[in-house]
Amino acid sequence: MKSIRYSVNILIISLLSIHIHAVDNLRIANIRSIGMGGNGVTQSGLVNPALLTSNKQKTIHLDYFNRYSMKELGTVHVGFYYPNNLLSAGVDIFSFGYDGYRESMFRLSVGKQLNEKWRIGVSVQYACLQTQLFEEVPGQLSTDIGALFSPVDKLLIGLLIMNFPSVSFGYEDTKIQELTGYSIQIGFQWEIINNLLIAGTAESNKETTLTGNIGFEYTPFDNFHIRAGMQLSPLLPSLGVGYAFSGFTIDAATVYHPVLGVSTGLGMKYTF
C-alpha cells in the first residue's frame, strides 16, 4: 500500500506541474522578470540567449522558485555568464521536483552584438526526466534562437524561438509526450520616463494558441526597484522587489493563482 500511495503522489505532482500549470517547469525566467509578469524575451538571459550581450561583467546567478508553497514543485537554477566582445557565453543548470520525480536541464548559450541596433544569440540545452515509476530516463535535446533590436534609445524589441528544433529520447515506453514544448515569443521593454520601465510579451506555444504578459518596474531611488505585472491565460498577477549593493543584487517575487495559491521566488546575482 505504501508503494501504491507513493506512486499516486508522484503522478499527482507530475500532472499538477506539467498539465495544470502548462509551463516549462525547468526554464524559469529570472526572479526580476517573474515579478513583472514573466517577460523573459527582453529581460532574462535564462530565456533569450541574445541577452548575454547585455552583461558587461562576469556574473553568477542563483535562483529558487517555489510553486504553490509545495516543496516538491520547486525549481533551482545556478548559472555563470562570461562577457566578451567577440562572443559572450553562459552556462546554466536547472533542477525541478524532488527525489521521486526530477526534471533536470543543462544549457550552453552564446550571444553576439552585431551592431548598435542588433544582437543575436543561440542556446543548446539537454533536459531529462528521472522518476521511480519508470526505469527509462527520457531526454530532450533542443535549440533556442533569439534576437534583439533597438530601433530608438530606451526601446528594446525581442524575438525568440524556443525549443525548436528538438529531438526526444526514450519516450516510447514511458508514454511521456514531452519535457518542454516549442514556443514563439515577441516582446518589448521601454523606459517611458526616468525610473519607470514597462515590458510585455506575446507568445504562441503548443499548450495555448496565444498568451502574454505585461509588467512594469519603478525605481524610487538608486538600487531599489518595485515591480508588478500580470500573466494572461491563465490570469496570474505578480509583485516583486529588488535591491543592489556591493556587486550583489537580491530579487524577490510572488505570483498569485486564483485556484492553486501563491508561488514565491528568490534570486541572487553577483557581478565581478
C-alpha positions as CSV (number, residue, x, y, z in Angstrom):
1,M,0.0,0.0,0.0
2,K,2.8,2.4,0.8
3,S,4.4,1.9,-2.7
4,I,0.9,2.5,-4.3
5,R,0.4,5.7,-2.4
6,Y,3.9,6.8,-3.3
7,S,3.3,6.2,-7.0
8,V,0.0,8.0,-6.8
9,N,1.7,11.0,-5.2
10,I,4.3,11.1,-8.0
11,L,1.6,11.0,-10.6
12,I,-0.4,13.8,-9.0
13,I,2.6,16.1,-8.7
14,S,3.6,15.3,-12.3
15,L,0.2,16.1,-13.6
16,L,-0.1,19.2,-11.5
17,S,3.3,20.6,-12.6
18,I,3.1,19.7,-16.3
19,H,-0.6,19.8,-17.3
20,I,-2.3,22.2,-14.9
21,H,0.4,24.9,-14.8
22,A,1.2,24.3,-18.5
23,V,4.6,25.9,-18.4
24,D,8.3,24.9,-18.8
25,N,9.0,23.7,-15.2
26,L,12.7,23.9,-15.7
27,R,13.5,27.2,-17.5
28,I,12.0,29.9,-15.3
29,A,12.7,33.5,-16.2
30,N,14.9,35.2,-13.6
31,I,13.1,36.4,-10.5
32,R,13.2,40.0,-11.6
33,S,11.2,39.1,-14.7
34,I,8.8,36.9,-12.7
35,G,7.9,39.9,-10.6
36,M,7.0,41.8,-13.8
37,G,4.7,39.2,-15.2
38,G,7.2,36.8,-16.7
39,N,8.6,38.7,-19.7
40,G,11.9,36.9,-20.4
41,V,12.4,37.9,-24.1
42,T,13.9,41.3,-23.4
43,Q,14.8,40.8,-19.7
44,S,16.2,37.3,-18.9
45,G,19.2,35.6,-20.4
46,L,17.7,32.4,-19.0
47,V,15.1,32.7,-21.7
48,N,16.7,34.7,-24.6
49,P,20.4,34.0,-25.3
50,A,20.8,37.3,-27.1
51,L,20.6,39.0,-23.7
52,L,24.1,37.6,-22.9
53,T,25.4,40.6,-24.7
54,S,23.9,42.9,-22.0
55,N,26.4,41.7,-19.4
56,K,29.4,43.9,-19.1
57,Q,30.9,41.9,-16.2
58,K,31.2,38.3,-15.2
59,T,28.0,37.2,-13.4
60,I,27.0,34.3,-11.2
61,H,23.2,33.6,-10.7
62,L,21.3,31.6,-8.1
63,D,17.5,31.4,-8.3
64,Y,14.8,29.5,-6.4
65,F,11.2,29.5,-7.4
66,N,8.6,27.5,-5.4
67,R,5.2,26.9,-6.9
68,Y,2.1,27.0,-4.7
69,S,4.0,26.6,-1.5
70,M,4.8,22.9,-2.3
71,K,8.4,22.0,-1.8
72,E,8.1,19.2,-4.4
73,L,7.3,21.9,-7.0
74,G,10.5,23.9,-6.6
75,T,12.9,24.9,-9.3
76,V,16.6,25.7,-8.6
77,H,18.9,27.4,-11.0
78,V,22.6,28.2,-11.0
79,G,24.4,29.9,-13.8
80,F,27.6,31.7,-14.9
81,Y,27.9,34.3,-17.7
82,Y,31.1,35.4,-19.3
83,P,31.0,38.6,-21.4
84,N,33.3,39.0,-24.4
85,N,33.5,41.5,-27.2
86,L,33.9,38.6,-29.7
87,L,31.3,36.2,-28.3
88,S,29.6,36.2,-24.9
89,A,28.9,32.8,-23.3
90,G,26.8,31.3,-20.5
91,V,26.3,28.0,-18.7
92,D,23.1,27.2,-16.7
93,I,21.9,24.2,-14.7
94,F,18.2,23.8,-13.7
95,S,16.6,21.2,-11.4
96,F,12.8,20.8,-10.7
97,G,11.0,18.5,-8.4
98,Y,12.2,16.1,-5.7
99,D,13.8,12.7,-5.3
100,G,10.9,10.7,-6.7
101,Y,10.3,13.0,-9.7
102,R,13.0,15.2,-11.0
103,E,13.5,17.2,-14.2
104,S,17.0,18.5,-14.9
105,M,18.5,20.6,-17.7
106,F,22.0,21.7,-18.7
107,R,22.2,24.7,-21.1
108,L,25.0,26.3,-23.0
109,S,24.4,29.6,-24.7
110,V,26.3,32.2,-26.7
111,G,25.4,35.8,-27.8
112,K,26.9,38.3,-30.2
113,Q,26.3,42.0,-30.7
114,L,26.2,42.7,-34.5
115,N,26.0,46.5,-34.3
116,E,24.4,49.2,-32.3
117,K,20.8,48.1,-33.1
118,W,21.0,44.2,-33.4
119,R,22.1,41.4,-31.2
120,I,21.6,37.6,-31.6
121,G,22.0,34.5,-29.5
122,V,21.8,30.7,-29.7
123,S,21.5,28.2,-26.9
124,V,21.6,24.4,-26.8
125,Q,20.0,22.5,-23.9
126,Y,19.6,18.9,-22.8
127,A,16.8,18.1,-20.4
128,C,16.0,14.8,-18.8
129,L,13.3,13.3,-16.5
130,Q,14.0,10.8,-13.7
131,T,11.2,9.1,-11.8
132,Q,10.9,6.0,-9.7
133,L,7.8,5.0,-11.8
134,F,9.9,4.2,-14.9
135,E,13.3,2.6,-15.5
136,E,14.0,4.7,-18.5
137,V,15.3,8.3,-18.4
138,P,13.6,10.3,-21.1
139,G,15.6,13.2,-22.5
140,Q,15.3,16.0,-25.0
141,L,17.9,18.0,-26.9
142,S,16.7,21.4,-28.1
143,T,17.8,24.7,-29.5
144,D,16.8,28.3,-28.9
145,I,17.3,31.2,-31.2
146,G,16.9,34.8,-30.0
147,A,17.3,38.3,-31.4
148,L,17.1,41.8,-30.0
149,F,16.5,45.1,-31.9
150,S,16.8,48.6,-30.5
151,P,15.2,51.0,-33.0
152,V,15.5,54.0,-30.8
153,D,17.0,54.9,-27.4
154,K,15.4,53.2,-24.4
155,L,13.2,50.9,-26.5
156,L,14.1,47.2,-27.0
157,I,12.2,44.6,-29.1
158,G,12.9,40.9,-28.8
159,L,12.1,37.8,-30.8
160,L,12.6,34.2,-29.5
161,I,12.1,30.7,-30.9
162,M,12.3,28.3,-28.0
163,N,12.9,24.6,-28.1
164,F,12.8,24.3,-31.8
165,P,14.1,22.2,-33.3
166,S,14.2,19.5,-30.7
167,V,14.9,15.8,-30.5
168,S,13.5,13.5,-27.9
169,F,14.9,10.2,-26.5
170,G,13.2,7.3,-24.6
171,Y,9.6,8.5,-24.7
172,E,8.1,5.4,-26.3
173,D,7.9,3.1,-23.3
174,T,7.1,5.8,-20.6
175,K,4.3,7.3,-22.7
176,I,5.5,10.8,-21.7
177,Q,4.8,13.3,-24.5
178,E,7.4,15.9,-23.9
179,L,9.6,17.7,-21.3
180,T,9.2,21.1,-22.9
181,G,7.2,22.3,-25.9
182,Y,8.1,24.8,-28.6
183,S,7.3,28.5,-28.1
184,I,7.5,31.6,-30.3
185,Q,7.6,34.9,-28.4
186,I,7.8,38.6,-29.3
187,G,8.5,41.1,-26.5
188,F,9.4,44.6,-25.7
189,Q,10.7,46.8,-22.9
190,W,10.5,50.6,-22.9
191,E,11.7,53.2,-20.4
192,I,8.9,55.6,-21.0
193,I,10.1,58.1,-18.4
194,N,13.0,58.2,-16.0
195,N,12.8,55.4,-13.4
196,L,9.8,53.7,-15.0
197,L,10.2,50.7,-17.3
198,I,7.3,48.8,-18.9
199,A,7.6,45.4,-20.6
200,G,5.4,42.9,-22.3
201,T,5.3,39.7,-24.3
202,A,3.0,37.9,-26.8
203,E,3.6,34.1,-27.0
204,S,2.3,31.2,-29.1
205,N,3.1,27.7,-27.9
206,K,2.0,24.1,-28.0
207,E,-0.3,24.4,-25.0
208,T,-2.1,27.7,-25.9
209,T,-2.8,29.4,-29.2
210,L,-1.9,32.9,-27.8
211,T,-0.9,34.2,-24.4
212,G,1.2,37.0,-23.0
213,N,2.1,39.2,-20.1
214,I,2.6,42.9,-19.1
215,G,4.5,44.5,-16.3
216,F,6.4,47.5,-15.0
217,E,9.4,48.3,-12.8
218,Y,9.7,51.6,-10.9
219,T,12.9,52.8,-9.3
220,P,12.0,55.2,-6.5
221,F,15.7,55.6,-5.5
222,D,19.1,54.2,-6.6
223,N,19.4,50.4,-6.4
224,F,15.9,49.8,-5.2
225,H,13.2,48.5,-7.5
226,I,9.4,47.9,-7.2
227,R,7.7,45.6,-9.7
228,A,4.3,44.4,-10.7
229,G,2.8,42.5,-13.6
230,M,0.2,40.2,-15.0
231,Q,0.4,37.0,-17.0
232,L,-2.6,36.2,-19.2
233,S,-4.3,32.8,-19.9
234,P,-4.4,32.0,-17.0
235,L,-4.6,35.4,-15.3
236,L,-1.8,35.5,-12.8
237,P,-0.9,38.8,-11.0
238,S,2.6,39.2,-9.7
239,L,4.6,41.5,-7.4
240,G,8.4,41.9,-6.8
241,V,11.2,43.9,-5.4
242,G,14.9,44.2,-6.0
243,Y,17.9,45.7,-4.2
244,A,21.5,46.0,-5.4
245,F,24.6,46.6,-3.2
246,S,28.4,46.0,-3.4
247,G,28.1,43.9,-6.6
248,F,25.2,41.8,-5.3
249,T,21.6,42.0,-6.5
250,I,18.8,40.4,-4.5
251,D,15.4,39.9,-6.1
252,A,12.1,38.6,-4.7
253,A,8.8,37.9,-6.4
254,T,5.4,36.4,-5.7
255,V,2.7,35.1,-8.2
256,Y,-0.9,34.5,-7.3
257,H,-3.0,31.8,-8.8
258,P,-6.8,32.1,-8.0
259,V,-7.1,28.3,-7.5
260,L,-3.7,26.9,-6.7
261,G,-2.5,29.7,-4.4
262,V,0.8,31.6,-4.1
263,S,4.1,30.9,-5.7
264,T,7.3,32.7,-4.5
265,G,10.8,33.2,-5.8
266,L,14.1,34.5,-4.5
267,G,17.2,35.3,-6.7
268,M,20.7,36.4,-6.1
269,K,23.2,37.7,-8.6
270,Y,26.9,38.7,-8.1
271,T,28.9,40.6,-10.7
272,F,32.6,40.9,-10.7
